[in-house]
């Protein structure tokens, strides 16, 4: 008498995206049983999709694998993954960002894009992929705005120091930035051309140019 055992397999799509500037290679893997009864992974779909003119084709490929189906997708952290994260968030799909070192540690640089995508999908399937949940669209926009403001504050501080030094070193004058702005702003014209009369105390024309450029940039950096 032979006993038949029914083994249920988790039906879940593990999706990896190898993202490039104008295309993306997508690999969809799922759990399966081989002839020996061992749990393995198999490709459900693997191919290259153009994103040169937008994400319409990209979304069209993923709809059968994400819409109304248990899934998780991962993309390697590259410069242009934001648009993918936004598309996934808009549709309520699960999206993760892989650790940038994942592929480099696997020494797959000489392999093709499909191999890299399949590698990421398999690592995701077996639960050995380092990844993180990306921020939401609104949170990421706020974070980037804070980063931009911090960069502007740093630029403004650097300009203040350089401008003060231009007065202190050639002229041996100790000045305050507020005083410099008060002097410079009346000479600012709507087209951002600087009246050179304020620079007469500097003898060298090169120093005059540097002071003019920094004086122009400093009020702008405070906006």
Secondary structure, DSSP 8 states (H G I E B T S, - for coil): ------------EEEEEEE-SSEEEEEEEEEEE-TTS-EEEEEEEEEEEE-TT-SHHHHHHHHHHHTTS-EEEEEE--TT-HHHHHHHHHHT--EEEE-THHHHHTT-TTS-HHHHHHHHHHHHHHT---EE----HHHHHHHHHHHHHHHHHHHHHHHHHHHHHHHHHHH-----HHHHHHHHHTTB-TT--B-GGGGTT--SHHHHHHHHHHHHHHHHHT-
